[in-house]
Amino acid sequence: MEREKNKNTTTEISQGQIDLLAKLCNAMAVSGDEEEVRQIILEELKPLALDVKVDALGNVLVTRNGSAENKVRVMIAAHMDEIGFMLVNDEEGGLFEFVAIGGIDERQLVGKSVIVGKDHLPGVIGAKPIHLTTPEERKTALKLDQMRIDLGVDIGKKVKPGDRATFATKFAQIGPSIRAKALDDRLGVVNLLEIIKHAPENIDLLAAFTTQEEVGLRGAGVAAYHFDPQIGIALDSTPANDLPVWDAEEENTRYNTKLDHGPAIYLMDAATIADRRLVDWLVSSAEAEHIPWQYRQPNLGGTDAGAIHKVREGVPSVSVSVPQRYIHTAAGMIRLEEWANTLRLMQAALGRLTPKVLNR
């Protein structure tokens, strides 16, 4: 269900927030090697003098206790990792066999520029030229084992199997939109940092910047066990499958989410059925503040809520995402307005949160 847009609801995103998102997106943090993004987060947290820990899986765990009575312990998670690749075999001459880390559409990889290792060394994903393929071969999409990452002879000597690689796409603001790699989930990271800086006093905020979400929600479960929260919220980005359906007369009714229709509140995904009490709390908060919103249609995929809700005796959980076109490719696209309204929704909802929300 969609709600009408209100032209006066947008909280302006500052240039400082845009610059921070650019820094986060241009960094490399493929699952299991999130150090570059982790260091950016730790630097942002330093001036706040909060209780900050890095656990054994590399999650950054932040506690900010409120001063009010009858507080709610709220865990909010945003994952640091991104999809990408791992070099697995040096075939000499700068050519490396590689595997995908996370869910990647192999059809769109050939010819993509990549960066490899901590020094962001340049490479390209290559395969047999189309000139040399047979008509039969052109009927089938290339598989990963038919491709190689080519770094050239000299640069190839500076990397080794186990090194990570990701797309070389640079962050860009294009009018009302942002195009970048890794918006899933650097948007969640920058929003969670902002929430930490302005957390309301009616909650104990338990913030988790998690690892290895893209390969099985691994960091979130560990973080939730540590925090033992009353409520879990995952901040993420979700596919906007809202392009026109050119080859059918029927309307596209399986769009998941649409750009320009507001933050996406989850009902269900492949990993979680959202707690209805929390869905209603988010919806009522959006309506009260005239913030546009939409339901994320039940579909595949999942967020850190899929791990959080199963910890200990169970944690009521829900997810909120910024809609994104072309997610899990070399370049996704989001709207600044929806980024702003997602942050505004979270700030409004947290400010209204009381233990009564969990009443049955």
TORKOL-4160 file (C-alpha; in steps of 0.2 Angstrom, whole numbers, padded with zeros to 4 digits, m for minus):
360
<pt num="1" X="0000" Y="0000" Z="0000"/>
<pt num="2" X="0006" Y="0017" Z="m0004"/>
<pt num="3" X="0003" Y="0034" Z="0004"/>
<pt num="4" X="0002" Y="0050" Z="m0005"/>
<pt num="5" X="0018" Y="0061" Z="m0006"/>
<pt num="6" X="0018" Y="0077" Z="0004"/>
<pt num="7" X="0029" Y="0090" Z="m0003"/>
<pt num="8" X="0033" Y="0097" Z="0014"/>
<pt num="9" X="0039" Y="0081" Z="0022"/>
<pt num="10" X="0057" Y="0081" Z="0016"/>
<pt num="11" X="0071" Y="0083" Z="0029"/>
<pt num="12" X="0086" Y="0090" Z="0019"/>
<pt num="13" X="0101" Y="0080" Z="0019"/>
<pt num="14" X="0117" Y="0090" Z="0023"/>
<pt num="15" X="0132" Y="0091" Z="0012"/>
<pt num="16" X="0142" Y="0083" Z="0026"/>
<pt num="17" X="0130" Y="0068" Z="0026"/>
<pt num="18" X="0132" Y="0066" Z="0007"/>
<pt num="19" X="0151" Y="0067" Z="0009"/>
<pt num="20" X="0151" Y="0054" Z="0022"/>
<pt num="21" X="0140" Y="0042" Z="0012"/>
<pt num="22" X="0152" Y="0045" Z="m0003"/>
<pt num="23" X="0167" Y="0040" Z="0008"/>
<pt num="24" X="0158" Y="0025" Z="0014"/>
<pt num="25" X="0152" Y="0019" Z="m0003"/>
<pt num="26" X="0169" Y="0022" Z="m0011"/>
<pt num="27" X="0177" Y="0011" Z="0002"/>
<pt num="28" X="0179" Y="m0007" Z="0000"/>
<pt num="29" X="0171" Y="m0019" Z="0013"/>
<pt num="30" X="0167" Y="m0036" Z="0005"/>
<pt num="31" X="0160" Y="m0048" Z="0017"/>
<pt num="32" X="0172" Y="m0054" Z="0029"/>
<pt num="33" X="0184" Y="m0040" Z="0026"/>
<pt num="34" X="0175" Y="m0025" Z="0033"/>
<pt num="35" X="0190" Y="m0016" Z="0040"/>
<pt num="36" X="0190" Y="0000" Z="0029"/>
<pt num="37" X="0172" Y="0004" Z="0033"/>
<pt num="38" X="0174" Y="m0001" Z="0051"/>
<pt num="39" X="0188" Y="0012" Z="0053"/>
<pt num="40" X="0177" Y="0026" Z="0045"/>
<pt num="41" X="0163" Y="0022" Z="0058"/>
<pt num="42" X="0175" Y="0022" Z="0073"/>
<pt num="43" X="0182" Y="0039" Z="0068"/>
<pt num="44" X="0164" Y="0046" Z="0067"/>
<pt num="45" X="0160" Y="0039" Z="0084"/>
<pt num="46" X="0176" Y="0045" Z="0093"/>
<pt num="47" X="0169" Y="0063" Z="0097"/>
<pt num="48" X="0154" Y="0056" Z="0105"/>
<pt num="49" X="0163" Y="0047" Z="0119"/>
<pt num="50" X="0151" Y="0032" Z="0120"/>
<pt num="51" X="0153" Y="0014" Z="0125"/>
<pt num="52" X="0160" Y="0007" Z="0109"/>
<pt num="53" X="0166" Y="m0011" Z="0106"/>
<pt num="54" X="0172" Y="m0022" Z="0092"/>
<pt num="55" X="0168" Y="m0040" Z="0094"/>
<pt num="56" X="0176" Y="m0056" Z="0088"/>
<pt num="57" X="0167" Y="m0055" Z="0071"/>
<pt num="58" X="0171" Y="m0037" Z="0069"/>
<pt num="59" X="0154" Y="m0030" Z="0073"/>
<pt num="60" X="0155" Y="m0012" Z="0080"/>
<pt num="61" X="0143" Y="m0012" Z="0095"/>
<pt num="62" X="0138" Y="0005" Z="0102"/>
<pt num="63" X="0127" Y="0008" Z="0118"/>
<pt num="64" X="0119" Y="0025" Z="0121"/>
<pt num="65" X="0108" Y="0025" Z="0136"/>
<pt num="66" X="0093" Y="0036" Z="0138"/>
<pt num="67" X="0089" Y="0046" Z="0154"/>
<pt num="68" X="0070" Y="0043" Z="0155"/>
<pt num="69" X="0061" Y="0030" Z="0165"/>
<pt num="70" X="0053" Y="0015" Z="0157"/>
<pt num="71" X="0065" Y="0015" Z="0143"/>
<pt num="72" X="0064" Y="0002" Z="0129"/>
<pt num="73" X="0080" Y="m0007" Z="0124"/>
<pt num="74" X="0081" Y="m0005" Z="0105"/>
<pt num="75" X="0094" Y="m0013" Z="0094"/>
<pt num="76" X="0096" Y="m0005" Z="0077"/>
<pt num="77" X="0107" Y="m0014" Z="0065"/>
<pt num="78" X="0115" Y="m0009" Z="0048"/>
<pt num="79" X="0128" Y="m0020" Z="0039"/>
<pt num="80" X="0145" Y="m0014" Z="0034"/>
<pt num="81" X="0148" Y="m0027" Z="0021"/>
<pt num="82" X="0145" Y="m0027" Z="0003"/>
<pt num="83" X="0144" Y="m0040" Z="m0011"/>
<pt num="84" X="0160" Y="m0043" Z="m0021"/>
<pt num="85" X="0173" Y="m0056" Z="m0026"/>
<pt num="86" X="0187" Y="m0066" Z="m0019"/>
<pt num="87" X="0202" Y="m0070" Z="m0029"/>
<pt num="88" X="0205" Y="m0089" Z="m0027"/>
<pt num="89" X="0218" Y="m0095" Z="m0040"/>
<pt num="90" X="0233" Y="m0086" Z="m0048"/>
<pt num="91" X="0234" Y="m0091" Z="m0066"/>
<pt num="92" X="0249" Y="m0080" Z="m0069"/>
<pt num="93" X="0251" Y="m0065" Z="m0080"/>
<pt num="94" X="0239" Y="m0055" Z="m0069"/>
<pt num="95" X="0224" Y="m0067" Z="m0072"/>
<pt num="96" X="0215" Y="m0073" Z="m0057"/>
<pt num="97" X="0200" Y="m0085" Z="m0055"/>
<pt num="98" X="0188" Y="m0078" Z="m0043"/>
<pt num="99" X="0172" Y="m0082" Z="m0034"/>
<pt num="100" X="0157" Y="m0071" Z="m0030"/>
<pt num="101" X="0153" Y="m0066" Z="m0012"/>
<pt num="102" X="0135" Y="m0062" Z="m0009"/>
<pt num="103" X="0121" Y="m0062" Z="m0022"/>
<pt num="104" X="0128" Y="m0056" Z="m0038"/>
<pt num="105" X="0120" Y="m0057" Z="m0056"/>
<pt num="106" X="0133" Y="m0065" Z="m0066"/>
<pt num="107" X="0125" Y="m0058" Z="m0082"/>
<pt num="108" X="0131" Y="m0041" Z="m0079"/>
<pt num="109" X="0149" Y="m0044" Z="m0074"/>
<pt num="110" X="0159" Y="m0044" Z="m0091"/>
<pt num="111" X="0169" Y="m0028" Z="m0094"/>
<pt num="112" X="0166" Y="m0021" Z="m0077"/>
<pt num="113" X="0181" Y="m0012" Z="m0069"/>
<pt num="114" X="0185" Y="m0018" Z="m0052"/>
<pt num="115" X="0197" Y="m0013" Z="m0037"/>
<pt num="116" X="0207" Y="m0026" Z="m0028"/>
<pt num="117" X="0214" Y="m0027" Z="m0011"/>
<pt num="118" X="0217" Y="m0014" Z="0002"/>
<pt num="119" X="0226" Y="m0003" Z="m0010"/>
<pt num="120" X="0211" Y="m0003" Z="m0022"/>
<pt num="121" X="0222" Y="m0009" Z="m0037"/>
<pt num="122" X="0213" Y="m0008" Z="m0054"/>
<pt num="123" X="0207" Y="m0023" Z="m0064"/>
<pt num="124" X="0194" Y="m0028" Z="m0076"/>
<pt num="125" X="0182" Y="m0043" Z="m0077"/>
<pt num="126" X="0186" Y="m0052" Z="m0094"/>
<pt num="127" X="0180" Y="m0066" Z="m0104"/>
<pt num="128" X="0181" Y="m0072" Z="m0122"/>
<pt num="129" X="0177" Y="m0058" Z="m0134"/>
<pt num="130" X="0160" Y="m0059" Z="m0143"/>
<pt num="131" X="0169" Y="m0059" Z="m0160"/>
<pt num="132" X="0176" Y="m0077" Z="m0155"/>
<pt num="133" X="0160" Y="m0084" Z="m0148"/>
<pt num="134" X="0148" Y="m0096" Z="m0158"/>
<pt num="135" X="0130" Y="m0092" Z="m0161"/>
<pt num="136" X="0126" Y="m0106" Z="m0149"/>
<pt num="137" X="0137" Y="m0098" Z="m0135"/>
<pt num="138" X="0128" Y="m0081" Z="m0137"/>
<pt num="139" X="0112" Y="m0089" Z="m0132"/>
<pt num="140" X="0118" Y="m0093" Z="m0115"/>
<pt num="141" X="0124" Y="m0081" Z="m0101"/>
<pt num="142" X="0142" Y="m0082" Z="m0096"/>
<pt num="143" X="0145" Y="m0091" Z="m0080"/>
<pt num="144" X="0157" Y="m0085" Z="m0067"/>
<pt num="145" X="0170" Y="m0099" Z="m0071"/>
<pt num="146" X="0171" Y="m0092" Z="m0089"/>
<pt num="147" X="0177" Y="m0076" Z="m0082"/>
<pt num="148" X="0193" Y="m0069" Z="m0075"/>
<pt num="149" X="0199" Y="m0054" Z="m0066"/>
<pt num="150" X="0214" Y="m0046" Z="m0076"/>
<pt num="151" X="0226" Y="m0035" Z="m0066"/>
<pt num="152" X="0240" Y="m0035" Z="m0079"/>
<pt num="153" X="0257" Y="m0043" Z="m0076"/>
<pt num="154" X="0264" Y="m0030" Z="m0064"/>
<pt num="155" X="0249" Y="m0027" Z="m0053"/>
<pt num="156" X="0245" Y="m0045" Z="m0053"/>
<pt num="157" X="0261" Y="m0048" Z="m0043"/>
<pt num="158" X="0254" Y="m0037" Z="m0029"/>
<pt num="159" X="0239" Y="m0047" Z="m0024"/>
<pt num="160" X="0236" Y="m0065" Z="m0019"/>
<pt num="161" X="0222" Y="m0078" Z="m0017"/>
<pt num="162" X="0210" Y="m0073" Z="m0003"/>
<pt num="163" X="0211" Y="m0054" Z="m0008"/>
<pt num="164" X="0194" Y="m0046" Z="m0010"/>
<pt num="165" X="0188" Y="m0036" Z="m0025"/>
<pt num="166" X="0173" Y="m0025" Z="m0029"/>
<pt num="167" X="0166" Y="m0014" Z="m0042"/>
<pt num="168" X="0176" Y="0002" Z="m0046"/>
<pt num="169" X="0161" Y="0013" Z="m0047"/>
<pt num="170" X="0163" Y="0030" Z="m0039"/>
<pt num="171" X="0149" Y="0039" Z="m0030"/>
<pt num="172" X="0140" Y="0053" Z="m0039"/>
<pt num="173" X="0125" Y="0064" Z="m0036"/>
<pt num="174" X="0114" Y="0066" Z="m0051"/>
<pt num="175" X="0101" Y="0079" Z="m0048"/>
<pt num="176" X="0089" Y="0072" Z="m0035"/>
<pt num="177" X="0097" Y="0055" Z="m0036"/>
<pt num="178" X="0113" Y="0046" Z="m0030"/>
<pt num="179" X="0122" Y="0033" Z="m0040"/>
<pt num="180" X="0135" Y="0022" Z="m0031"/>
<pt num="181" X="0140" Y="0005" Z="m0027"/>
<pt num="182" X="0137" Y="m0002" Z="m0010"/>
<pt num="183" X="0122" Y="0009" Z="m0006"/>
<pt num="184" X="0116" Y="m0008" Z="0002"/>
<pt num="185" X="0120" Y="m0005" Z="0015"/>
<pt num="186" X="0131" Y="0011" Z="0017"/>
<pt num="187" X="0114" Y="0020" Z="0018"/>
<pt num="188" X="0109" Y="0011" Z="0033"/>
<pt num="189" X="0127" Y="0014" Z="0041"/>
<pt num="190" X="0126" Y="0033" Z="0038"/>
<pt num="191" X="0108" Y="0034" Z="0045"/>
<pt num="192" X="0112" Y="0024" Z="0060"/>
<pt num="193" X="0127" Y="0036" Z="0064"/>
<pt num="194" X="0115" Y="0050" Z="0063"/>
<pt num="195" X="0102" Y="0041" Z="0074"/>
<pt num="196" X="0116" Y="0038" Z="0087"/>
<pt num="197" X="0121" Y="0057" Z="0087"/>
<pt num="198" X="0103" Y="0062" Z="0090"/>
<pt num="199" X="0095" Y="0047" Z="0100"/>
<pt num="200" X="0080" Y="0051" Z="0110"/>
<pt num="201" X="0081" Y="0049" Z="0129"/>
<pt num="202" X="0066" Y="0037" Z="0130"/>
<pt num="203" X="0076" Y="0023" Z="0123"/>
<pt num="204" X="0092" Y="0013" Z="0127"/>
<pt num="205" X="0100" Y="0013" Z="0109"/>
<pt num="206" X="0110" Y="m0002" Z="0105"/>
<pt num="207" X="0118" Y="0001" Z="0088"/>
<pt num="208" X="0126" Y="m0013" Z="0078"/>
<pt num="209" X="0136" Y="m0010" Z="0063"/>
<pt num="210" X="0137" Y="m0028" Z="0057"/>
<pt num="211" X="0148" Y="m0040" Z="0047"/>
<pt num="212" X="0144" Y="m0053" Z="0034"/>
<pt num="213" X="0126" Y="m0049" Z="0031"/>
<pt num="214" X="0127" Y="m0053" Z="0013"/>
<pt num="215" X="0133" Y="m0071" Z="0016"/>
<pt num="216" X="0120" Y="m0076" Z="0029"/>
<pt num="217" X="0117" Y="m0062" Z="0042"/>
<pt num="218" X="0131" Y="m0069" Z="0053"/>
<pt num="219" X="0136" Y="m0053" Z="0062"/>
<pt num="220" X="0119" Y="m0048" Z="0067"/>
<pt num="221" X="0115" Y="m0064" Z="0077"/>
<pt num="222" X="0131" Y="m0062" Z="0087"/>
<pt num="223" X="0127" Y="m0044" Z="0091"/>
<pt num="224" X="0109" Y="m0047" Z="0096"/>
<pt num="225" X="0115" Y="m0060" Z="0108"/>
<pt num="226" X="0127" Y="m0048" Z="0116"/>
<pt num="227" X="0114" Y="m0034" Z="0117"/>
<pt num="228" X="0098" Y="m0044" Z="0122"/>
<pt num="229" X="0086" Y="m0031" Z="0116"/>
<pt num="230" X="0068" Y="m0029" Z="0118"/>
<pt num="231" X="0065" Y="m0024" Z="0100"/>
<pt num="232" X="0076" Y="m0026" Z="0084"/>
<pt num="233" X="0076" Y="m0015" Z="0069"/>
<pt num="234" X="0086" Y="m0018" Z="0053"/>
<pt num="235" X="0090" Y="m0002" Z="0042"/>
<pt num="236" X="0094" Y="m0007" Z="0025"/>
<pt num="237" X="0091" Y="m0004" Z="0006"/>
<pt num="238" X="0079" Y="m0015" Z="m0004"/>
<pt num="239" X="0076" Y="m0018" Z="m0023"/>
<pt num="240" X="0064" Y="m0006" Z="m0032"/>
<pt num="241" X="0058" Y="m0016" Z="m0046"/>
<pt num="242" X="0048" Y="m0002" Z="m0054"/>
<pt num="243" X="0054" Y="m0001" Z="m0072"/>
<pt num="244" X="0040" Y="m0002" Z="m0085"/>
<pt num="245" X="0035" Y="m0019" Z="m0092"/>
<pt num="246" X="0037" Y="m0017" Z="m0110"/>
<pt num="247" X="0033" Y="m0034" Z="m0116"/>
<pt num="248" X="0016" Y="m0036" Z="m0107"/>
<pt num="249" X="0000" Y="m0027" Z="m0107"/>
<pt num="250" X="m0003" Y="m0029" Z="m0088"/>
<pt num="251" X="0003" Y="m0017" Z="m0075"/>
<pt num="252" X="0019" Y="m0021" Z="m0066"/>
<pt num="253" X="0012" Y="m0027" Z="m0049"/>
<pt num="254" X="0028" Y="m0036" Z="m0043"/>
<pt num="255" X="0038" Y="m0021" Z="m0041"/>
<pt num="256" X="0043" Y="m0025" Z="m0023"/>
<pt num="257" X="0045" Y="m0006" Z="m0020"/>
<pt num="258" X="0045" Y="0010" Z="m0030"/>
<pt num="259" X="0056" Y="0025" Z="m0031"/>
<pt num="260" X="0048" Y="0041" Z="m0025"/>
<pt num="261" X="0035" Y="0033" Z="m0014"/>
<pt num="262" X="0044" Y="0034" Z="0003"/>
<pt num="263" X="0053" Y="0023" Z="0015"/>
<pt num="264" X="0049" Y="0004" Z="0014"/>
<pt num="265" X="0042" Y="m0004" Z="0029"/>
<pt num="266" X="0043" Y="m0023" Z="0029"/>
<pt num="267" X="0029" Y="m0035" Z="0032"/>
<pt num="268" X="0038" Y="m0051" Z="0027"/>
<pt num="269" X="0054" Y="m0057" Z="0018"/>
<pt num="270" X="0062" Y="m0073" Z="0016"/>
<pt num="271" X="0070" Y="m0072" Z="0033"/>
<pt num="272" X="0058" Y="m0063" Z="0044"/>
<pt num="273" X="0039" Y="m0060" Z="0047"/>
<pt num="274" X="0039" Y="m0043" Z="0054"/>
<pt num="275" X="0031" Y="m0041" Z="0071"/>
<pt num="276" X="0014" Y="m0033" Z="0067"/>
<pt num="277" X="0015" Y="m0022" Z="0083"/>
<pt num="278" X="0031" Y="m0014" Z="0076"/>
<pt num="279" X="0024" Y="m0012" Z="0059"/>
<pt num="280" X="0009" Y="m0003" Z="0066"/>
<pt num="281" X="0020" Y="0008" Z="0076"/>
<pt num="282" X="0031" Y="0013" Z="0061"/>
<pt num="283" X="0015" Y="0016" Z="0050"/>
<pt num="284" X="0007" Y="0027" Z="0064"/>
<pt num="285" X="0023" Y="0037" Z="0066"/>
<pt num="286" X="0024" Y="0040" Z="0047"/>
<pt num="287" X="0006" Y="0046" Z="0046"/>
<pt num="288" X="0007" Y="0057" Z="0062"/>
<pt num="289" X="0022" Y="0066" Z="0054"/>
<pt num="290" X="0015" Y="0066" Z="0036"/>
<pt num="291" X="0030" Y="0056" Z="0030"/>
<pt num="292" X="0027" Y="0046" Z="0014"/>
<pt num="293" X="0029" Y="0027" Z="0016"/>
<pt num="294" X="0026" Y="0011" Z="0007"/>
<pt num="295" X="0025" Y="m0007" Z="0011"/>
<pt num="296" X="0039" Y="m0018" Z="0005"/>
<pt num="297" X="0030" Y="m0032" Z="m0004"/>
<pt num="298" X="0033" Y="m0049" Z="0003"/>
<pt num="299" X="0047" Y="m0056" Z="m0008"/>
<pt num="300" X="0064" Y="m0065" Z="m0008"/>
<pt num="301" X="0079" Y="m0057" Z="0001"/>
<pt num="302" X="0082" Y="m0053" Z="0019"/>
<pt num="303" X="0089" Y="m0041" Z="0032"/>
<pt num="304" X="0098" Y="m0043" Z="0048"/>
<pt num="305" X="0081" Y="m0044" Z="0056"/>
<pt num="306" X="0081" Y="m0062" Z="0050"/>
<pt num="307" X="0095" Y="m0066" Z="0063"/>
<pt num="308" X="0090" Y="m0054" Z="0077"/>
<pt num="309" X="0073" Y="m0061" Z="0079"/>
<pt num="310" X="0079" Y="m0078" Z="0083"/>
<pt num="311" X="0091" Y="m0074" Z="0097"/>
<pt num="312" X="0089" Y="m0080" Z="0115"/>
<pt num="313" X="0070" Y="m0081" Z="0119"/>
<pt num="314" X="0066" Y="m0071" Z="0103"/>
<pt num="315" X="0066" Y="m0053" Z="0098"/>
<pt num="316" X="0051" Y="m0043" Z="0090"/>
<pt num="317" X="0059" Y="m0037" Z="0074"/>
<pt num="318" X="0055" Y="m0026" Z="0059"/>
<pt num="319" X="0065" Y="m0019" Z="0044"/>
<pt num="320" X="0065" Y="m0002" Z="0036"/>
<pt num="321" X="0074" Y="0001" Z="0019"/>
<pt num="322" X="0077" Y="0014" Z="0007"/>
<pt num="323" X="0071" Y="0009" Z="m0011"/>
<pt num="324" X="0085" Y="0006" Z="m0023"/>
<pt num="325" X="0086" Y="0002" Z="m0042"/>
<pt num="326" X="0099" Y="m0010" Z="m0049"/>
<pt num="327" X="0104" Y="m0016" Z="m0031"/>
<pt num="328" X="0118" Y="m0029" Z="m0030"/>
<pt num="329" X="0126" Y="m0022" Z="m0047"/>
<pt num="330" X="0140" Y="m0011" Z="m0051"/>
<pt num="331" X="0129" Y="0005" Z="m0048"/>
<pt num="332" X="0113" Y="0007" Z="m0039"/>
<pt num="333" X="0102" Y="0022" Z="m0038"/>
<pt num="334" X="0092" Y="0030" Z="m0024"/>
<pt num="335" X="0083" Y="0047" Z="m0021"/>
<pt num="336" X="0089" Y="0059" Z="m0009"/>
<pt num="337" X="0072" Y="0063" Z="m0004"/>
<pt num="338" X="0069" Y="0044" Z="0001"/>
<pt num="339" X="0085" Y="0044" Z="0011"/>
<pt num="340" X="0079" Y="0059" Z="0020"/>
<pt num="341" X="0062" Y="0053" Z="0024"/>
<pt num="342" X="0069" Y="0036" Z="0030"/>
<pt num="343" X="0079" Y="0045" Z="0042"/>
<pt num="344" X="0065" Y="0056" Z="0047"/>
<pt num="345" X="0053" Y="0041" Z="0050"/>
<pt num="346" X="0066" Y="0033" Z="0061"/>
<pt num="347" X="0069" Y="0048" Z="0072"/>
<pt num="348" X="0050" Y="0051" Z="0073"/>
<pt num="349" X="0046" Y="0033" Z="0077"/>
<pt num="350" X="0060" Y="0031" Z="0090"/>
<pt num="351" X="0054" Y="0048" Z="0099"/>
<pt num="352" X="0036" Y="0040" Z="0101"/>
<pt num="353" X="0042" Y="0023" Z="0107"/>
<pt num="354" X="0036" Y="0017" Z="0124"/>
<pt num="355" X="0034" Y="0000" Z="0132"/>
<pt num="356" X="0016" Y="0000" Z="0127"/>
<pt num="357" X="0021" Y="m0003" Z="0109"/>
<pt num="358" X="0024" Y="m0021" Z="0114"/>
<pt num="359" X="0007" Y="m0024" Z="0122"/>
<pt num="360" X="m0003" Y="m0038" Z="0114"/>
